[in-house]
Amino acid sequence: MMGYGSYGYGMMGYGWGWLMMIGMCILVVLGIIALIRYLRQSARPDDSQAASKTALDILNEIYAKGEISDEEYQRKKSEIKK
């Protein structure tokens, strides 16, 4: 025997090295997939349209749905324009 000791060939030996390499490859692939999903989600224009609505736009939508009366609409509209 060549005197490699009782630990095999290196810290991982031949038994676990291939398993660790496959595990690292899987982690890299999952990381790339997560990055692509994040970039796609952040590029959607739907969120920017919702954020660009003014208070008056929201008030007009509520009034158009009939959720508030005409008097309440006029009062809130004058408060917003102050």
HTML snippet that shows the backbone in 3Dmol.js (N, CA, C, O; Angstrom):
<script src="https://3Dmol.org/build/3Dmol-min.js"></script>
<div id="view" style="width:600px;height:400px;position:relative"></div>
<script>
const pdb = `
ATOM      1  N   MET A   1       0.823  -1.180   0.000  1.00  0.00           N
ATOM      2  CA  MET A   1       0.000   0.000   0.000  1.00  0.00           C
ATOM      3  C   MET A   1       0.872   1.251   0.000  1.00  0.00           C
ATOM      4  O   MET A   1       2.006   1.238   0.480  1.00  0.00           O
ATOM      5  N   MET A   2       0.328   2.312  -0.539  1.00  0.00           N
ATOM      6  CA  MET A   2       1.114   3.523  -0.726  1.00  0.00           C
ATOM      7  C   MET A   2       1.114   4.427   0.505  1.00  0.00           C
ATOM      8  O   MET A   2       1.883   5.387   0.546  1.00  0.00           O
ATOM      9  N   GLY A   3       0.290   4.157   1.494  1.00  0.00           N
ATOM     10  CA  GLY A   3       0.301   4.967   2.704  1.00  0.00           C
ATOM     11  C   GLY A   3      -0.600   6.186   2.629  1.00  0.00           C
ATOM     12  O   GLY A   3      -0.199   7.267   3.061  1.00  0.00           O
ATOM     13  N   TYR A   4      -1.791   6.047   2.102  1.00  0.00           N
ATOM     14  CA  TYR A   4      -2.712   7.169   2.025  1.00  0.00           C
ATOM     15  C   TYR A   4      -3.460   7.379   3.342  1.00  0.00           C
ATOM     16  O   TYR A   4      -4.228   8.335   3.455  1.00  0.00           O
ATOM     17  N   GLY A   5      -3.268   6.547   4.301  1.00  0.00           N
ATOM     18  CA  GLY A   5      -3.948   6.677   5.573  1.00  0.00           C
ATOM     19  C   GLY A   5      -5.337   6.074   5.496  1.00  0.00           C
ATOM     20  O   GLY A   5      -5.698   5.425   4.515  1.00  0.00           O
ATOM     21  N   SER A   6      -6.095   6.296   6.531  1.00  0.00           N
ATOM     22  CA  SER A   6      -7.427   5.710   6.586  1.00  0.00           C
ATOM     23  C   SER A   6      -8.501   6.657   6.070  1.00  0.00           C
ATOM     24  O   SER A   6      -9.689   6.357   6.183  1.00  0.00           O
ATOM     25  N   TYR A   7      -8.105   7.799   5.505  1.00  0.00           N
ATOM     26  CA  TYR A   7      -9.079   8.781   5.053  1.00  0.00           C
ATOM     27  C   TYR A   7      -9.376   8.719   3.566  1.00  0.00           C
ATOM     28  O   TYR A   7     -10.174   9.526   3.088  1.00  0.00           O
ATOM     29  N   GLY A   8      -8.807   7.850   2.841  1.00  0.00           N
ATOM     30  CA  GLY A   8      -9.066   7.765   1.410  1.00  0.00           C
ATOM     31  C   GLY A   8      -8.273   8.804   0.655  1.00  0.00           C
ATOM     32  O   GLY A   8      -7.266   9.298   1.162  1.00  0.00           O
ATOM     33  N   TYR A   9      -8.698   9.145  -0.531  1.00  0.00           N
ATOM     34  CA  TYR A   9      -7.997  10.101  -1.391  1.00  0.00           C
ATOM     35  C   TYR A   9      -8.574  11.498  -1.181  1.00  0.00           C
ATOM     36  O   TYR A   9      -9.474  11.898  -1.919  1.00  0.00           O
ATOM     37  N   GLY A  10      -8.104  12.223  -0.236  1.00  0.00           N
ATOM     38  CA  GLY A  10      -8.562  13.571   0.010  1.00  0.00           C
ATOM     39  C   GLY A  10      -9.710  13.594   1.008  1.00  0.00           C
ATOM     40  O   GLY A  10     -10.104  12.562   1.552  1.00  0.00           O
ATOM     41  N   MET A  11     -10.236  14.784   1.235  1.00  0.00           N
ATOM     42  CA  MET A  11     -11.262  14.943   2.252  1.00  0.00           C
ATOM     43  C   MET A  11     -12.575  14.277   1.851  1.00  0.00           C
ATOM     44  O   MET A  11     -13.246  13.683   2.695  1.00  0.00           O
ATOM     45  N   MET A  12     -12.943  14.365   0.602  1.00  0.00           N
ATOM     46  CA  MET A  12     -14.200  13.783   0.155  1.00  0.00           C
ATOM     47  C   MET A  12     -14.041  12.334  -0.283  1.00  0.00           C
ATOM     48  O   MET A  12     -14.999  11.565  -0.205  1.00  0.00           O
ATOM     49  N   GLY A  13     -12.916  11.963  -0.718  1.00  0.00           N
ATOM     50  CA  GLY A  13     -12.734  10.605  -1.220  1.00  0.00           C
ATOM     51  C   GLY A  13     -13.420  10.441  -2.560  1.00  0.00           C
ATOM     52  O   GLY A  13     -13.919  11.415  -3.122  1.00  0.00           O
ATOM     53  N   TYR A  14     -13.451   9.259  -3.065  1.00  0.00           N
ATOM     54  CA  TYR A  14     -14.103   9.010  -4.356  1.00  0.00           C
ATOM     55  C   TYR A  14     -15.617   8.870  -4.214  1.00  0.00           C
ATOM     56  O   TYR A  14     -16.342   9.062  -5.190  1.00  0.00           O
ATOM     57  N   GLY A  15     -16.097   8.547  -3.048  1.00  0.00           N
ATOM     58  CA  GLY A  15     -17.521   8.275  -2.875  1.00  0.00           C
ATOM     59  C   GLY A  15     -18.405   9.499  -2.870  1.00  0.00           C
ATOM     60  O   GLY A  15     -19.513   9.447  -3.405  1.00  0.00           O
ATOM     61  N   TRP A  16     -17.957  10.612  -2.280  1.00  0.00           N
ATOM     62  CA  TRP A  16     -18.822  11.779  -2.128  1.00  0.00           C
ATOM     63  C   TRP A  16     -18.500  12.910  -3.106  1.00  0.00           C
ATOM     64  O   TRP A  16     -19.302  13.833  -3.244  1.00  0.00           O
ATOM     65  N   GLY A  17     -17.391  12.870  -3.767  1.00  0.00           N
ATOM     66  CA  GLY A  17     -17.001  13.952  -4.663  1.00  0.00           C
ATOM     67  C   GLY A  17     -17.968  14.160  -5.806  1.00  0.00           C
ATOM     68  O   GLY A  17     -18.329  15.300  -6.100  1.00  0.00           O
ATOM     69  N   TRP A  18     -18.396  13.101  -6.456  1.00  0.00           N
ATOM     70  CA  TRP A  18     -19.342  13.232  -7.570  1.00  0.00           C
ATOM     71  C   TRP A  18     -20.689  13.731  -7.084  1.00  0.00           C
ATOM     72  O   TRP A  18     -21.369  14.468  -7.799  1.00  0.00           O
ATOM     73  N   LEU A  19     -21.089  13.340  -5.871  1.00  0.00           N
ATOM     74  CA  LEU A  19     -22.368  13.787  -5.326  1.00  0.00           C
ATOM     75  C   LEU A  19     -22.336  15.290  -5.033  1.00  0.00           C
ATOM     76  O   LEU A  19     -23.310  16.000  -5.280  1.00  0.00           O
ATOM     77  N   MET A  20     -21.226  15.754  -4.513  1.00  0.00           N
ATOM     78  CA  MET A  20     -21.083  17.184  -4.244  1.00  0.00           C
ATOM     79  C   MET A  20     -21.054  17.993  -5.542  1.00  0.00           C
ATOM     80  O   MET A  20     -21.594  19.098  -5.591  1.00  0.00           O
ATOM     81  N   MET A  21     -20.440  17.461  -6.580  1.00  0.00           N
ATOM     82  CA  MET A  21     -20.378  18.157  -7.853  1.00  0.00           C
ATOM     83  C   MET A  21     -21.778  18.258  -8.474  1.00  0.00           C
ATOM     84  O   MET A  21     -22.141  19.305  -9.011  1.00  0.00           O
ATOM     85  N   ILE A  22     -22.545  17.203  -8.405  1.00  0.00           N
ATOM     86  CA  ILE A  22     -23.918  17.228  -8.923  1.00  0.00           C
ATOM     87  C   ILE A  22     -24.760  18.210  -8.116  1.00  0.00           C
ATOM     88  O   ILE A  22     -25.557  18.961  -8.677  1.00  0.00           O
ATOM     89  N   GLY A  23     -24.580  18.200  -6.810  1.00  0.00           N
ATOM     90  CA  GLY A  23     -25.318  19.138  -5.958  1.00  0.00           C
ATOM     91  C   GLY A  23     -25.006  20.580  -6.280  1.00  0.00           C
ATOM     92  O   GLY A  23     -25.907  21.418  -6.310  1.00  0.00           O
ATOM     93  N   MET A  24     -23.746  20.884  -6.519  1.00  0.00           N
ATOM     94  CA  MET A  24     -23.367  22.254  -6.870  1.00  0.00           C
ATOM     95  C   MET A  24     -23.934  22.657  -8.230  1.00  0.00           C
ATOM     96  O   MET A  24     -24.365  23.796  -8.409  1.00  0.00           O
ATOM     97  N   CYS A  25     -23.937  21.739  -9.176  1.00  0.00           N
ATOM     98  CA  CYS A  25     -24.523  22.030 -10.494  1.00  0.00           C
ATOM     99  C   CYS A  25     -26.011  22.319 -10.366  1.00  0.00           C
ATOM    100  O   CYS A  25     -26.522  23.233 -11.013  1.00  0.00           O
ATOM    101  N   ILE A  26     -26.708  21.553  -9.545  1.00  0.00           N
ATOM    102  CA  ILE A  26     -28.141  21.781  -9.334  1.00  0.00           C
ATOM    103  C   ILE A  26     -28.366  23.142  -8.692  1.00  0.00           C
ATOM    104  O   ILE A  26     -29.286  23.860  -9.085  1.00  0.00           O
ATOM    105  N   LEU A  27     -27.549  23.512  -7.717  1.00  0.00           N
ATOM    106  CA  LEU A  27     -27.688  24.821  -7.080  1.00  0.00           C
ATOM    107  C   LEU A  27     -27.443  25.962  -8.064  1.00  0.00           C
ATOM    108  O   LEU A  27     -28.134  26.980  -8.018  1.00  0.00           O
ATOM    109  N   VAL A  28     -26.475  25.799  -8.946  1.00  0.00           N
ATOM    110  CA  VAL A  28     -26.206  26.840  -9.940  1.00  0.00           C
ATOM    111  C   VAL A  28     -27.382  26.982 -10.904  1.00  0.00           C
ATOM    112  O   VAL A  28     -27.782  28.098 -11.233  1.00  0.00           O
ATOM    113  N   VAL A  29     -27.931  25.870 -11.352  1.00  0.00           N
ATOM    114  CA  VAL A  29     -29.074  25.909 -12.274  1.00  0.00           C
ATOM    115  C   VAL A  29     -30.285  26.539 -11.592  1.00  0.00           C
ATOM    116  O   VAL A  29     -30.978  27.351 -12.205  1.00  0.00           O
ATOM    117  N   LEU A  30     -30.555  26.179 -10.335  1.00  0.00           N
ATOM    118  CA  LEU A  30     -31.681  26.774  -9.609  1.00  0.00           C
ATOM    119  C   LEU A  30     -31.467  28.265  -9.380  1.00  0.00           C
ATOM    120  O   LEU A  30     -32.423  29.039  -9.419  1.00  0.00           O
ATOM    121  N   GLY A  31     -30.232  28.675  -9.143  1.00  0.00           N
ATOM    122  CA  GLY A  31     -29.940  30.087  -8.989  1.00  0.00           C
ATOM    123  C   GLY A  31     -30.185  30.867 -10.271  1.00  0.00           C
ATOM    124  O   GLY A  31     -30.707  31.981 -10.230  1.00  0.00           O
ATOM    125  N   ILE A  32     -29.815  30.295 -11.399  1.00  0.00           N
ATOM    126  CA  ILE A  32     -30.050  30.952 -12.688  1.00  0.00           C
ATOM    127  C   ILE A  32     -31.546  31.071 -12.966  1.00  0.00           C
ATOM    128  O   ILE A  32     -32.012  32.105 -13.444  1.00  0.00           O
ATOM    129  N   ILE A  33     -32.295  30.013 -12.668  1.00  0.00           N
ATOM    130  CA  ILE A  33     -33.752  30.047 -12.868  1.00  0.00           C
ATOM    131  C   ILE A  33     -34.382  31.112 -11.976  1.00  0.00           C
ATOM    132  O   ILE A  33     -35.254  31.855 -12.427  1.00  0.00           O
ATOM    133  N   ALA A  34     -33.953  31.199 -10.716  1.00  0.00           N
ATOM    134  CA  ALA A  34     -34.489  32.205  -9.805  1.00  0.00           C
ATOM    135  C   ALA A  34     -34.167  33.615 -10.284  1.00  0.00           C
ATOM    136  O   ALA A  34     -35.006  34.510 -10.182  1.00  0.00           O
ATOM    137  N   LEU A  35     -32.973  33.818 -10.799  1.00  0.00           N
ATOM    138  CA  LEU A  35     -32.590  35.131 -11.320  1.00  0.00           C
ATOM    139  C   LEU A  35     -33.431  35.521 -12.527  1.00  0.00           C
ATOM    140  O   LEU A  35     -33.858  36.671 -12.634  1.00  0.00           O
ATOM    141  N   ILE A  36     -33.675  34.589 -13.430  1.00  0.00           N
ATOM    142  CA  ILE A  36     -34.495  34.870 -14.607  1.00  0.00           C
ATOM    143  C   ILE A  36     -35.926  35.220 -14.194  1.00  0.00           C
ATOM    144  O   ILE A  36     -36.516  36.155 -14.735  1.00  0.00           O
ATOM    145  N   ARG A  37     -36.484  34.475 -13.239  1.00  0.00           N
ATOM    146  CA  ARG A  37     -37.847  34.779 -12.776  1.00  0.00           C
ATOM    147  C   ARG A  37     -37.912  36.153 -12.119  1.00  0.00           C
ATOM    148  O   ARG A  37     -38.868  36.899 -12.328  1.00  0.00           O
ATOM    149  N   TYR A  38     -36.910  36.484 -11.336  1.00  0.00           N
ATOM    150  CA  TYR A  38     -36.892  37.787 -10.675  1.00  0.00           C
ATOM    151  C   TYR A  38     -36.819  38.917 -11.697  1.00  0.00           C
ATOM    152  O   TYR A  38     -37.528  39.916 -11.575  1.00  0.00           O
ATOM    153  N   LEU A  39     -35.969  38.762 -12.695  1.00  0.00           N
ATOM    154  CA  LEU A  39     -35.825  39.808 -13.703  1.00  0.00           C
ATOM    155  C   LEU A  39     -37.084  39.953 -14.540  1.00  0.00           C
ATOM    156  O   LEU A  39     -37.454  41.069 -14.905  1.00  0.00           O
ATOM    157  N   ARG A  40     -37.749  38.849 -14.850  1.00  0.00           N
ATOM    158  CA  ARG A  40     -39.009  38.926 -15.605  1.00  0.00           C
ATOM    159  C   ARG A  40     -40.089  39.616 -14.801  1.00  0.00           C
ATOM    160  O   ARG A  40     -40.846  40.427 -15.334  1.00  0.00           O
ATOM    161  N   GLN A  41     -40.163  39.295 -13.514  1.00  0.00           N
ATOM    162  CA  GLN A  41     -41.206  39.866 -12.670  1.00  0.00           C
ATOM    163  C   GLN A  41     -40.983  41.358 -12.448  1.00  0.00           C
ATOM    164  O   GLN A  41     -41.949  42.119 -12.400  1.00  0.00           O
ATOM    165  N   SER A  42     -39.753  41.783 -12.315  1.00  0.00           N
ATOM    166  CA  SER A  42     -39.480  43.191 -12.074  1.00  0.00           C
ATOM    167  C   SER A  42     -39.661  44.035 -13.332  1.00  0.00           C
ATOM    168  O   SER A  42     -39.762  45.258 -13.234  1.00  0.00           O
ATOM    169  N   ALA A  43     -39.704  43.419 -14.501  1.00  0.00           N
ATOM    170  CA  ALA A  43     -39.845  44.166 -15.751  1.00  0.00           C
ATOM    171  C   ALA A  43     -41.301  44.340 -16.173  1.00  0.00           C
ATOM    172  O   ALA A  43     -41.570  44.951 -17.207  1.00  0.00           O
ATOM    173  N   ARG A  44     -42.228  43.821 -15.405  1.00  0.00           N
ATOM    174  CA  ARG A  44     -43.648  43.932 -15.781  1.00  0.00           C
ATOM    175  C   ARG A  44     -44.143  45.362 -15.609  1.00  0.00           C
ATOM    176  O   ARG A  44     -43.862  45.997 -14.592  1.00  0.00           O
ATOM    177  N   PRO A  45     -44.881  45.878 -16.599  1.00  0.00           N
ATOM    178  CA  PRO A  45     -45.369  47.258 -16.508  1.00  0.00           C
ATOM    179  C   PRO A  45     -46.637  47.413 -15.686  1.00  0.00           C
ATOM    180  O   PRO A  45     -47.053  48.545 -15.438  1.00  0.00           O
ATOM    181  N   ASP A  46     -47.277  46.322 -15.248  1.00  0.00           N
ATOM    182  CA  ASP A  46     -48.538  46.405 -14.526  1.00  0.00           C
ATOM    183  C   ASP A  46     -48.395  47.178 -13.217  1.00  0.00           C
ATOM    184  O   ASP A  46     -49.290  47.940 -12.852  1.00  0.00           O
ATOM    185  N   ASP A  47     -47.302  46.995 -12.520  1.00  0.00           N
ATOM    186  CA  ASP A  47     -47.102  47.657 -11.247  1.00  0.00           C
ATOM    187  C   ASP A  47     -46.908  49.158 -11.419  1.00  0.00           C
ATOM    188  O   ASP A  47     -47.338  49.933 -10.564  1.00  0.00           O
ATOM    189  N   SER A  48     -46.283  49.573 -12.484  1.00  0.00           N
ATOM    190  CA  SER A  48     -46.027  50.997 -12.678  1.00  0.00           C
ATOM    191  C   SER A  48     -47.311  51.757 -13.001  1.00  0.00           C
ATOM    192  O   SER A  48     -47.426  52.932 -12.652  1.00  0.00           O
ATOM    193  N   GLN A  49     -48.267  51.126 -13.651  1.00  0.00           N
ATOM    194  CA  GLN A  49     -49.525  51.794 -13.952  1.00  0.00           C
ATOM    195  C   GLN A  49     -50.336  52.013 -12.688  1.00  0.00           C
ATOM    196  O   GLN A  49     -50.962  53.062 -12.535  1.00  0.00           O
ATOM    197  N   ALA A  50     -50.339  51.048 -11.779  1.00  0.00           N
ATOM    198  CA  ALA A  50     -51.087  51.188 -10.538  1.00  0.00           C
ATOM    199  C   ALA A  50     -50.479  52.280  -9.667  1.00  0.00           C
ATOM    200  O   ALA A  50     -51.206  52.977  -8.959  1.00  0.00           O
ATOM    201  N   ALA A  51     -49.178  52.438  -9.706  1.00  0.00           N
ATOM    202  CA  ALA A  51     -48.512  53.430  -8.881  1.00  0.00           C
ATOM    203  C   ALA A  51     -48.681  54.845  -9.440  1.00  0.00           C
ATOM    204  O   ALA A  51     -48.521  55.817  -8.702  1.00  0.00           O
ATOM    205  N   SER A  52     -48.998  54.976 -10.723  1.00  0.00           N
ATOM    206  CA  SER A  52     -49.093  56.298 -11.317  1.00  0.00           C
ATOM    207  C   SER A  52     -50.484  56.922 -11.181  1.00  0.00           C
ATOM    208  O   SER A  52     -50.690  58.048 -11.635  1.00  0.00           O
ATOM    209  N   LYS A  53     -51.426  56.233 -10.579  1.00  0.00           N
ATOM    210  CA  LYS A  53     -52.762  56.801 -10.384  1.00  0.00           C
ATOM    211  C   LYS A  53     -52.709  57.879  -9.318  1.00  0.00           C
ATOM    212  O   LYS A  53     -52.065  57.728  -8.280  1.00  0.00           O
ATOM    213  N   THR A  54     -53.401  58.968  -9.601  1.00  0.00           N
ATOM    214  CA  THR A  54     -53.479  60.041  -8.617  1.00  0.00           C
ATOM    215  C   THR A  54     -54.691  59.818  -7.716  1.00  0.00           C
ATOM    216  O   THR A  54     -55.525  58.949  -7.972  1.00  0.00           O
ATOM    217  N   ALA A  55     -54.767  60.605  -6.675  1.00  0.00           N
ATOM    218  CA  ALA A  55     -55.902  60.501  -5.754  1.00  0.00           C
ATOM    219  C   ALA A  55     -57.206  60.846  -6.468  1.00  0.00           C
ATOM    220  O   ALA A  55     -58.252  60.263  -6.184  1.00  0.00           O
ATOM    221  N   LEU A  56     -57.136  61.779  -7.379  1.00  0.00           N
ATOM    222  CA  LEU A  56     -58.339  62.161  -8.125  1.00  0.00           C
ATOM    223  C   LEU A  56     -58.801  61.040  -9.050  1.00  0.00           C
ATOM    224  O   LEU A  56     -60.004  60.835  -9.212  1.00  0.00           O
ATOM    225  N   ASP A  57     -57.871  60.314  -9.655  1.00  0.00           N
ATOM    226  CA  ASP A  57     -58.229  59.171 -10.497  1.00  0.00           C
ATOM    227  C   ASP A  57     -58.941  58.094  -9.684  1.00  0.00           C
ATOM    228  O   ASP A  57     -59.942  57.526 -10.121  1.00  0.00           O
ATOM    229  N   ILE A  58     -58.412  57.827  -8.502  1.00  0.00           N
ATOM    230  CA  ILE A  58     -59.032  56.814  -7.640  1.00  0.00           C
ATOM    231  C   ILE A  58     -60.419  57.273  -7.197  1.00  0.00           C
ATOM    232  O   ILE A  58     -61.359  56.478  -7.169  1.00  0.00           O
ATOM    233  N   LEU A  59     -60.547  58.551  -6.853  1.00  0.00           N
ATOM    234  CA  LEU A  59     -61.848  59.091  -6.453  1.00  0.00           C
ATOM    235  C   LEU A  59     -62.847  59.001  -7.597  1.00  0.00           C
ATOM    236  O   LEU A  59     -64.011  58.667  -7.376  1.00  0.00           O
ATOM    237  N   ASN A  60     -62.414  59.291  -8.807  1.00  0.00           N
ATOM    238  CA  ASN A  60     -63.311  59.181  -9.963  1.00  0.00           C
ATOM    239  C   ASN A  60     -63.767  57.744 -10.184  1.00  0.00           C
ATOM    240  O   ASN A  60     -64.921  57.509 -10.544  1.00  0.00           O
ATOM    241  N   GLU A  61     -62.882  56.789  -9.975  1.00  0.00           N
ATOM    242  CA  GLU A  61     -63.268  55.382 -10.123  1.00  0.00           C
ATOM    243  C   GLU A  61     -64.294  54.963  -9.074  1.00  0.00           C
ATOM    244  O   GLU A  61     -65.254  54.253  -9.373  1.00  0.00           O
ATOM    245  N   ILE A  62     -64.075  55.414  -7.844  1.00  0.00           N
ATOM    246  CA  ILE A  62     -65.024  55.076  -6.776  1.00  0.00           C
ATOM    247  C   ILE A  62     -66.382  55.692  -7.066  1.00  0.00           C
ATOM    248  O   ILE A  62     -67.413  55.052  -6.860  1.00  0.00           O
ATOM    249  N   TYR A  63     -66.389  56.922  -7.540  1.00  0.00           N
ATOM    250  CA  TYR A  63     -67.651  57.593  -7.876  1.00  0.00           C
ATOM    251  C   TYR A  63     -68.344  56.913  -9.052  1.00  0.00           C
ATOM    252  O   TYR A  63     -69.567  56.771  -9.061  1.00  0.00           O
ATOM    253  N   ALA A  64     -67.567  56.497 -10.035  1.00  0.00           N
ATOM    254  CA  ALA A  64     -68.152  55.826 -11.203  1.00  0.00           C
ATOM    255  C   ALA A  64     -68.767  54.479 -10.822  1.00  0.00           C
ATOM    256  O   ALA A  64     -69.748  54.053 -11.431  1.00  0.00           O
ATOM    257  N   LYS A  65     -68.206  53.819  -9.838  1.00  0.00           N
ATOM    258  CA  LYS A  65     -68.768  52.542  -9.385  1.00  0.00           C
ATOM    259  C   LYS A  65     -70.027  52.736  -8.547  1.00  0.00           C
ATOM    260  O   LYS A  65     -70.764  51.781  -8.302  1.00  0.00           O
ATOM    261  N   GLY A  66     -70.275  53.968  -8.108  1.00  0.00           N
ATOM    262  CA  GLY A  66     -71.460  54.241  -7.303  1.00  0.00           C
ATOM    263  C   GLY A  66     -71.258  53.959  -5.829  1.00  0.00           C
ATOM    264  O   GLY A  66     -72.230  53.766  -5.099  1.00  0.00           O
ATOM    265  N   GLU A  67     -70.034  53.931  -5.383  1.00  0.00           N
ATOM    266  CA  GLU A  67     -69.749  53.631  -3.982  1.00  0.00           C
ATOM    267  C   GLU A  67     -69.895  54.849  -3.081  1.00  0.00           C
ATOM    268  O   GLU A  67     -70.033  54.699  -1.867  1.00  0.00           O
ATOM    269  N   ILE A  68     -69.869  56.068  -3.657  1.00  0.00           N
ATOM    270  CA  ILE A  68     -70.062  57.283  -2.868  1.00  0.00           C
ATOM    271  C   ILE A  68     -71.107  58.153  -3.549  1.00  0.00           C
ATOM    272  O   ILE A  68     -71.349  58.038  -4.750  1.00  0.00           O
ATOM    273  N   SER A  69     -71.722  59.030  -2.754  1.00  0.00           N
ATOM    274  CA  SER A  69     -72.770  59.904  -3.289  1.00  0.00           C
ATOM    275  C   SER A  69     -72.147  61.101  -4.013  1.00  0.00           C
ATOM    276  O   SER A  69     -70.936  61.316  -3.970  1.00  0.00           O
ATOM    277  N   ASP A  70     -73.013  61.872  -4.678  1.00  0.00           N
ATOM    278  CA  ASP A  70     -72.550  63.035  -5.430  1.00  0.00           C
ATOM    279  C   ASP A  70     -72.004  64.100  -4.490  1.00  0.00           C
ATOM    280  O   ASP A  70     -70.983  64.723  -4.784  1.00  0.00           O
ATOM    281  N   GLU A  71     -72.680  64.316  -3.355  1.00  0.00           N
ATOM    282  CA  GLU A  71     -72.217  65.319  -2.398  1.00  0.00           C
ATOM    283  C   GLU A  71     -70.848  64.944  -1.823  1.00  0.00           C
ATOM    284  O   GLU A  71     -69.963  65.791  -1.697  1.00  0.00           O
ATOM    285  N   GLU A  72     -70.689  63.676  -1.479  1.00  0.00           N
ATOM    286  CA  GLU A  72     -69.413  63.218  -0.930  1.00  0.00           C
ATOM    287  C   GLU A  72     -68.297  63.324  -1.979  1.00  0.00           C
ATOM    288  O   GLU A  72     -67.156  63.658  -1.660  1.00  0.00           O
ATOM    289  N   TYR A  73     -68.653  63.032  -3.235  1.00  0.00           N
ATOM    290  CA  TYR A  73     -67.675  63.141  -4.321  1.00  0.00           C
ATOM    291  C   TYR A  73     -67.205  64.577  -4.479  1.00  0.00           C
ATOM    292  O   TYR A  73     -66.006  64.830  -4.592  1.00  0.00           O
ATOM    293  N   GLN A  74     -68.156  65.532  -4.486  1.00  0.00           N
ATOM    294  CA  GLN A  74     -67.798  66.945  -4.653  1.00  0.00           C
ATOM    295  C   GLN A  74     -66.957  67.446  -3.479  1.00  0.00           C
ATOM    296  O   GLN A  74     -66.017  68.217  -3.678  1.00  0.00           O
ATOM    297  N   ARG A  75     -67.286  67.015  -2.256  1.00  0.00           N
ATOM    298  CA  ARG A  75     -66.551  67.443  -1.080  1.00  0.00           C
ATOM    299  C   ARG A  75     -65.115  66.917  -1.111  1.00  0.00           C
ATOM    300  O   ARG A  75     -64.166  67.656  -0.849  1.00  0.00           O
ATOM    301  N   LYS A  76     -64.971  65.630  -1.436  1.00  0.00           N
ATOM    302  CA  LYS A  76     -63.625  65.033  -1.487  1.00  0.00           C
ATOM    303  C   LYS A  76     -62.805  65.603  -2.645  1.00  0.00           C
ATOM    304  O   LYS A  76     -61.590  65.767  -2.543  1.00  0.00           O
ATOM    305  N   LYS A  77     -63.486  65.895  -3.733  1.00  0.00           N
ATOM    306  CA  LYS A  77     -62.779  66.457  -4.899  1.00  0.00           C
ATOM    307  C   LYS A  77     -62.228  67.842  -4.565  1.00  0.00           C
ATOM    308  O   LYS A  77     -61.109  68.180  -4.953  1.00  0.00           O
ATOM    309  N   SER A  78     -63.012  68.638  -3.850  1.00  0.00           N
ATOM    310  CA  SER A  78     -62.526  69.969  -3.483  1.00  0.00           C
ATOM    311  C   SER A  78     -61.396  69.865  -2.462  1.00  0.00           C
ATOM    312  O   SER A  78     -60.490  70.699  -2.470  1.00  0.00           O
ATOM    313  N   GLU A  79     -61.428  68.860  -1.581  1.00  0.00           N
ATOM    314  CA  GLU A  79     -60.342  68.668  -0.631  1.00  0.00           C
ATOM    315  C   GLU A  79     -59.048  68.252  -1.330  1.00  0.00           C
ATOM    316  O   GLU A  79     -57.959  68.670  -0.939  1.00  0.00           O
ATOM    317  N   ILE A  80     -59.178  67.440  -2.348  1.00  0.00           N
ATOM    318  CA  ILE A  80     -57.985  66.975  -3.078  1.00  0.00           C
ATOM    319  C   ILE A  80     -57.350  68.108  -3.852  1.00  0.00           C
ATOM    320  O   ILE A  80     -56.125  68.190  -3.935  1.00  0.00           O
ATOM    321  N   LYS A  81     -58.161  68.984  -4.421  1.00  0.00           N
ATOM    322  CA  LYS A  81     -57.628  70.066  -5.255  1.00  0.00           C
ATOM    323  C   LYS A  81     -57.056  71.211  -4.449  1.00  0.00           C
ATOM    324  O   LYS A  81     -56.472  72.126  -5.031  1.00  0.00           O
ATOM    325  N   LYS A  82     -57.200  71.201  -3.119  1.00  0.00           N
ATOM    326  CA  LYS A  82     -56.658  72.285  -2.291  1.00  0.00           C
ATOM    327  C   LYS A  82     -55.154  72.309  -2.316  1.00  0.00           C
ATOM    328  O   LYS A  82     -54.539  73.160  -1.673  1.00  0.00           O
TER     329      LYS A  82
END
`;
const viewer = $3Dmol.createViewer("view");
viewer.addModel(pdb, "pdb");
viewer.setStyle({}, {cartoon: {color: "spectrum"}});
viewer.zoomTo();
viewer.render();
</script>
